[in-house]
Every structure is written in C-alpha cells, then in structure tokens.
Amino acid sequence: MGSRLWRRSRRSLSNLVLMDVRMPVMDGLAATRALRAMDAPIRDVPVLAVTAEAMPEDAARCLAAGMDGHLAKPVTQAKLYAAIEAVFETVSKRADAARAA
C-alpha cells in the first residue's frame, strides 16, 4: 500500500494524506520519508498519521519521519476533524515562518 501511494503521489497532488503507519512492503514512515524527498509541491503535502500506535514515542517517530500530525485509533469524526484542523494550522504556520525568513 505504501509503495502504491508513493508511486501515485509522483503523478498527482492531494490536499492531505491520511497515512497508516503499518502497511506491507513500505510502511507509513518510509512512505512519508520518500514523499518528503520528492520535489515541490508534492513534498509539501500535509501528512497525518492515523494509527493504532498511540504512545508519545510513536507520535514522535511519525513527526520525525516528516508527518505533520498524529491521530491514534480508534478515530471518531470529531477527533479526525480536530486533527486535520491542527495539521493545516501547523502547515500554515510553517509556511508563514518560511515566507518571513
């Protein structure tokens, strides 16, 4: 699944990627690292981890791999919307800081 996403992302641009961390062939951490190594604008697509791995160190691994947020399962509609909003806020602040630099 991760390798399919990586190949597809080379051809099209999404507004947000909901990334599962545990996938066969290429896990979500490797897929995110590959996405971040691509050229702009594809590398700049926000990535939200959606995973059963809920410990703080799991979230830290996702962020270190280049993801913009972490959402632990089980997911509710309210949690999903809040996490998406937080990711877009993070990405917006990062873009503002880059423009100011």
N, C-alpha and C positions, 0 to 999 in steps of 0.2 A: 504494500500500500504506500509506504513512504517513498519508494523509488518511483512509483507511478506518479505521485504528486510532484515529485521533483522534476520529472520529465515534462509533465503538463505545465508546470509553472514557467518553464522556459519559453512557452508559446503564448501564454495569456496572463493577464494580471487580474487579481482578485482584490477586493477591499479589505478582506480579513481571512486568515487561515485559522480554523479550529483544528489544532494539531493533537492527535492522540500520541502519547509518548511511547507506548508499547505496540509496535507494528512489526510484522515479519519483514525480512530482507533488509530494510532500512528503518531504524526506529525514528521516532519523532525528533530526538536530539540531533541525530545525524542529518535528517532531512532539513532541519532548521539551519544547521551549520552550512549545508550545501546551498540552501536558499540565500543565506547571508553572503556567501562567496560570489554570487552572481552579480551582474551589472545592474545599475539603477535602471528603471524604477522597481524591477522585480525584487531586488534585495531588500527594499524598504517596506514591503507589505507587512502589516502587523500580524503577529503570530500569537495566538492564545493557546496555551497548553490546556487540554481537557483530559484529565487522567484520574485514575484511582489512587495514584501516589500522592498522598496528602500531607506528608511530613514537611516541616520547613526546609529541610535539606533537599527534598525533592523539588520544591519550588525554586530553590537556589540553583539547582542543576539546570532547570529549564531556562531560567533567566541567563545563566552563564553560557548556555548554548545559543543565545540570541533571541529567545522568545520574549515577548513583551508583557506577558501576564501568565497566570496560572490559576486554573479552576479545578478543584477537586470534585470528583464524583461522590455521591450522587448529585446530579445537576437539577436544579429547579429553574423554571423560567425566570424568576426574579434574580437568582444568582447569575444566570447566564447573561442577562441584560446588564446587570451591575458590572460584571467582569468585562464585557465588551466596552461599556462606557469608560471604565478605568483604563483599558488598553488604549482607546482612542485619545483619552486625556494624556496619557504617558507619551504617546507618539507625537501629539500636538506640542507638548512642552519641549520635547527633544528637538522638533523641527524649529520651534521658536528660538531655542538656545543656539542652534546651528546657524540660523539667519543672523542672530545678534553677534556671533563671533567673527 
